[in-house]
């Protein structure tokens, strides 16, 4: 007589009640439903509070307000997860030990990301700003807006490039650069802006590649830009 696989025989030996309790289509428990509804209400309340405060000019509608708003959302989600999972004290100790064991790696990754994204941004801005002068008919405010937009785009670009290379996915870098070029295509008709754009992009990608090489060499002992 042919023997059933071990996983099959274990499933057949389980009681009907146990098999019923593990059905994937089982409805969530009441506590889970209440937690999901409460989480949605808290998110709506936070967004409503932010909109009300910004409209009444009690707080400025700037990047800091956005970061604080997202941080509150993240803290609420983390709190909901802890209420749902309810980890034991032993699990907390295990997490803390893992973080303590990896604290040097976490610190290195954080420092490299900050230097590459923000430090690289201000370094590139200082180098290429003289290349991009105010065009005829362009006000100083409009010129500063273009410079600041390039700075913010560079932050995001270096984060994505550094992350893609750190995860050993160099092909993603091509998509990032292609998307940036398409978005900036109308402005590339200006020769001066094209030079500014090209030099800034090449410097940005070079800094991101340097940061990725440092992380790969320090954490993995080798530089491999492909799996």
Secondary structure, DSSP 8 states (H G I E B T S, - for coil): -----HHHHHHHHS-HHHHHHT-TT----HHHHHHHHHHHHHHHHHHHHHHHHHHTTSS--SHHHHHHHHHHHHHHHHHHHHHHH---HHHHHHHHHHHHHTHHHHHHHHHHHHIIIIIHHHHHHHHHGGGS---TT--HHHHHHHHHHHHHHHHHHHHHHHHHHHTTBTHHHHHHHHHHHHHTGGGGGSHHHHHHHHHHHHHHHHHHHHHHHHHHHHHHSS--SB-
